[in-house]
Amino acid sequence: MRKSELNQFLDSLAPTAAQKDKVLDAILKGEQIMHTRKMKLSLALVATLVASLVGLTAMAAAFGWHEKLIAYLSPTATQMDVLGDASNAPQVTATDNGVTVSVLQTLTDQHGIYILYDVTVPDSVTLPEDVTWELSHLGMDTAAAGTGQVAMGSGGADVIARTDHTLTILQRDIWTDAITNDQKVSLTLQNLVRYDSTGDDIQQEVLVPCQFDLTWTLHYTDSTTTFDVNQPVDITGSNHNVLTSISLSPMTLWITVTGDDVLGAIKPWITYHNGETFQITQEDRSASYLFLNDADQTGGTCSISYAFDRITDLSEIASITVGNVVVPIS
């Protein structure tokens, strides 16, 4: 098949120019291999190949994202392309006592990082629904490192795929300060365990004793847009606070309010152009609320982070409302 025919066919599917080039390159490479066997691609076969690119495996191959992360975060091809430099594939693997951990992909913005990794245990071990790590710690630097300032962080993890002997875990860690680029990070994991609560007692059962210290170099291009607001904000009717800034990436919303400790009373609203609204509260498991005291203890910084449940095009968001302040976004 000639390249002009491929272009005409791809145009009929209306991909972007960059996406079409990725698909075209993949198909032409495949056709070159087939030509060595005196074979030629038909239009029907090309149609099958291109159609398959809407599948997770082909999209993962085209854009360098792991298919399990695509399934969980539901990005479009354009969003994966835009966030290409925010993604790394460390491919770091270690084994201890028959347990293997493989770090598959990271996705990073200014304040947060997703880490996708697989855990495989021996066939003699069946993983229960409530399996967890006794210790899980991510070691990394932020812009506060070495400055005498303090950065606070929090994190959590979800099992996004499982079998009796495997887990795919998506860990998310966030920081009140910007994540340093081009640094060595380390993921420490210790002992697969489960906990049994009976009355007031909590019993720990060690399923497999193991220890992992996985390290790799983190590089990312920040996709965050920051809106410097610096306006007084009414949260409780009697507070003294300033809405300092709102930062948005396709993965995360980050809000910074300085002054009184009104952390629990801050309940921002996200308003979308399609008319939908959504309120964030401290009880939302996708939100993280942190308060850091000033040195003189007279006030501090309230930091609120919210992880979108999918990769979000910022042009979809009309405004963010904090207290009585409405911040236009797009």
C-alpha positions in Angstrom: 0.0 0.0 0.0 1.3 3.5 -0.9 1.8 6.1 1.8 -0.7 8.4 0.0 -3.4 5.7 0.4 -2.5 5.3 4.1 -2.8 9.1 4.6 -6.2 9.2 2.9 -7.5 6.3 5.1 -6.2 7.9 8.3 -7.7 11.2 7.4 -11.1 9.5 7.2 -10.7 8.6 10.9 -9.9 12.2 11.9 -6.9 11.7 14.2 -4.6 14.6 14.9 -1.5 15.0 12.8 0.8 13.7 15.5 -1.4 10.7 16.2 -1.6 9.9 12.5 2.2 10.0 12.2 2.5 7.5 15.1 0.1 5.1 13.5 1.6 5.6 10.0 5.1 4.9 11.3 4.0 1.8 13.0 2.2 0.5 10.0 4.9 1.3 7.5 7.5 -0.4 9.7 5.3 -3.4 9.7 4.9 -3.3 6.0 8.7 -3.1 5.4 9.1 -6.3 7.4 6.3 -8.0 5.4 7.9 -6.9 2.1 10.9 -8.9 2.9 8.6 -11.9 2.6 7.1 -10.6 -0.6 3.9 -9.7 1.0 1.8 -6.5 0.8 -0.7 -4.9 3.2 -4.2 -4.7 1.9 -6.6 -1.8 2.8 -8.6 -4.2 4.8 -5.6 -5.2 6.9 -4.6 -1.6 7.4 -8.1 -0.9 8.6 -7.8 -3.7 11.1 -4.5 -2.4 12.3 -5.7 1.1 12.7 -8.9 0.1 14.4 -6.9 -2.0 16.8 -5.1 1.2 17.9 -8.2 2.2 19.9 -7.4 -0.9 22.0 -5.3 -0.6 25.1 -2.3 -2.6 24.0 -1.9 -0.7 20.7 -2.4 2.6 22.4 0.2 1.7 25.0 2.7 0.8 22.3 2.0 3.9 20.3 2.3 6.4 23.2 4.6 4.7 25.7 1.9 4.3 28.4 1.2 1.1 30.2 -2.2 -0.4 29.2 -3.3 -0.8 32.9 -2.7 2.9 33.5 -4.6 3.8 30.4 -7.5 1.6 31.6 -7.5 3.3 35.0 -7.1 6.9 34.0 -8.9 6.8 30.6 -6.8 9.4 28.8 -7.4 10.2 25.1 -4.7 9.8 22.5 -4.2 13.6 22.5 -3.8 13.7 26.3 -1.3 10.9 26.3 0.7 12.7 23.6 0.6 16.0 25.6 1.7 14.2 28.8 4.3 12.1 27.1 7.2 13.9 28.8 5.5 13.6 32.2 5.7 9.8 31.9 8.6 7.6 32.6 8.9 3.8 32.3 11.6 2.9 34.9 11.3 -0.9 34.3 13.0 -1.5 37.7 12.6 -5.1 39.0 13.7 -6.9 42.1 12.9 -10.3 43.7 13.1 -11.3 47.4 11.9 -14.6 49.0 10.0 -15.5 45.8 8.2 -12.1 45.5 8.9 -10.0 42.5 8.1 -6.2 42.3 8.4 -4.4 38.9 8.0 -0.6 38.6 6.2 -0.2 35.2 5.5 3.5 34.8 5.4 6.9 36.6 3.3 9.9 35.8 4.4 13.2 37.5 3.3 16.8 37.8 4.4 19.6 40.0 3.0 18.3 43.3 2.2 14.6 42.7 3.4 11.3 41.2 1.7 8.2 40.2 3.7 5.0 40.4 2.4 1.9 38.7 3.9 -1.4 39.8 3.3 -5.2 39.6 3.7 -7.6 42.5 4.0 -11.4 41.8 4.1 -14.0 44.5 4.9 -17.8 44.3 2.1 -20.1 43.3 2.2 -21.5 46.9 0.8 -18.1 48.2 -2.8 -17.0 47.5 -3.2 -13.3 48.0 -6.3 -12.3 50.1 -8.4 -9.3 49.3 -7.0 -7.4 52.3 -3.3 -7.9 51.6 -1.2 -4.9 52.1 2.4 -3.8 52.8 3.7 -3.6 56.4 5.8 -0.6 55.2 5.6 1.4 52.0 7.7 4.6 51.6 8.6 6.8 48.7 11.9 8.7 49.1 12.2 11.8 46.9 13.2 15.5 47.1 11.2 18.6 46.6 12.2 22.2 46.1 12.3 22.7 49.9 15.2 20.2 50.2 18.3 22.0 51.6 16.5 25.3 52.1 15.5 24.9 55.7 11.9 25.0 54.7 9.5 22.1 55.4 7.5 20.2 52.8 4.7 17.9 53.8 3.5 14.9 51.9 0.9 12.2 51.9 0.1 9.2 49.8 -2.1 6.2 49.2 -2.4 3.2 46.9 -5.1 1.3 45.1 -5.0 -2.3 43.7 -6.2 -1.8 40.2 -5.9 -5.4 39.0 -5.4 -8.7 40.8 -5.2 -12.5 40.5 -4.6 -15.0 43.2 -0.9 -14.5 42.7 -0.4 -11.0 41.3 -1.3 -7.4 42.2 -1.1 -4.3 40.0 -0.8 -1.3 42.4 -1.1 2.4 41.6 0.5 4.5 44.3 0.0 8.2 44.4 2.1 10.5 46.5 1.7 14.3 46.8 3.8 17.1 48.3 3.2 20.7 49.3 6.3 21.8 47.4 7.4 21.2 43.8 8.9 17.8 43.0 12.5 18.1 42.0 13.3 17.1 38.4 16.2 14.7 37.4 16.5 13.1 40.8 17.0 9.6 42.2 13.9 8.3 43.9 13.5 5.2 46.0 10.5 3.0 46.7 10.8 0.9 49.9 8.4 -1.9 50.4 8.5 -4.4 53.3 6.5 -7.6 54.1 3.2 -8.6 52.5 0.8 -8.8 55.4 -2.9 -8.7 56.4 -4.6 -7.4 59.6 -7.3 -9.0 61.6 -9.4 -6.9 63.9 -11.1 -8.7 66.8 -12.6 -6.4 69.4 -9.9 -3.9 70.5 -7.1 -6.1 69.2 -5.4 -5.9 65.8 -3.5 -9.0 64.8 -0.9 -8.9 62.0 -0.3 -11.9 59.8 2.8 -11.9 57.7 2.0 -13.6 54.5 5.4 -13.3 52.9 8.4 -11.7 54.6 10.3 -9.6 52.0 12.2 -6.4 51.5 12.6 -4.1 48.5 14.5 -0.9 47.9 13.9 0.0 44.3 15.6 3.1 42.9 15.5 4.9 39.5 16.0 8.4 38.0 12.9 10.5 37.8 12.6 12.9 34.9 9.4 14.8 34.0 8.1 17.8 32.1 5.6 19.6 34.3 2.1 20.0 32.9 0.9 22.2 35.7 -0.7 25.7 35.1 -0.7 28.0 38.2 -3.2 30.8 38.7 -1.8 33.4 41.2 -4.9 34.6 42.9 -3.7 36.5 46.1 -7.2 37.6 47.1 -8.8 37.7 50.6 -11.2 34.7 50.9 -14.2 34.3 53.2 -14.3 30.7 54.5 -16.1 30.8 57.8 -17.4 34.4 58.0 -14.8 35.3 60.7 -11.5 34.0 59.3 -8.5 35.9 58.0 -7.2 34.1 55.0 -5.8 34.7 51.5 -6.5 32.4 48.5 -2.9 32.4 47.3 -3.0 30.2 44.2 -4.7 27.4 42.3 -2.6 25.0 40.3 -4.1 22.6 37.8 -2.6 19.7 35.7 -4.5 17.1 33.8 -4.1 14.9 36.9 -4.4 17.1 39.9 -6.1 20.2 41.4 -4.0 22.0 44.0 -5.3 24.9 46.2 -3.2 27.0 48.6 -4.8 29.2 51.3 -2.7 31.1 53.8 -3.7 32.5 57.2 -5.9 30.9 59.8 -6.2 27.2 60.1 -9.5 26.7 58.4 -8.5 23.5 56.6 -11.5 21.4 57.3 -13.9 24.2 56.4 -12.5 24.7 52.8 -14.9 22.9 50.4 -14.0 24.0 46.9 -16.3 23.7 43.9 -15.3 22.6 40.4 -17.5 24.0 37.7 -17.3 22.5 34.2 -18.3 24.1 30.9 -21.0 21.5 30.4 -22.8 22.7 33.5 -21.6 19.9 35.8 -20.4 20.9 39.3 -18.5 18.9 41.9 -17.6 19.8 45.5 -14.4 18.6 47.2 -14.5 17.7 50.9 -12.1 16.4 53.5 -13.9 13.0 53.4 -13.2 12.5 49.7 -10.6 9.7 49.4 -9.2 11.4 46.3 -8.5 14.6 48.3 -5.7 15.4 50.6 -5.9 18.2 53.2 -2.6 19.4 54.8 -1.8 22.3 57.2 1.7 23.6 57.8 2.2 26.1 60.6 4.3 29.3 60.0 7.5 29.5 62.1 5.9 32.1 64.4 2.8 29.8 64.9 0.4 32.7 64.2 -1.0 31.1 61.1 0.0 28.8 58.3 -0.7 27.3 54.9 -3.7 25.2 54.1 -3.0 22.9 51.1 -5.7 20.9 49.4 -5.1 18.4 46.6 -7.6 16.6 44.6 -6.8 13.8 42.1 -9.1 13.6 39.1 -10.5 10.2 38.5 -9.4 10.5 34.9 -6.9 12.5 32.9 -8.7 15.8 32.5 -8.5 18.4 29.7 -8.2 21.7 31.5 -10.3 23.4 28.8 -13.3 21.4 30.2 -13.1 23.4 33.5 -14.8 26.7 33.6 -13.9 27.8 37.2 -12.8 26.9 40.7 -14.7 28.4 43.6 -13.1 28.6 47.1 -15.2 30.3 49.7 -16.5 33.5 48.1 -13.8 33.7 45.4 -14.5 32.4 41.9 -11.4 31.8 39.8 -12.0 31.5 36.0 -10.0 28.7 34.4 -10.9 28.6 30.7 
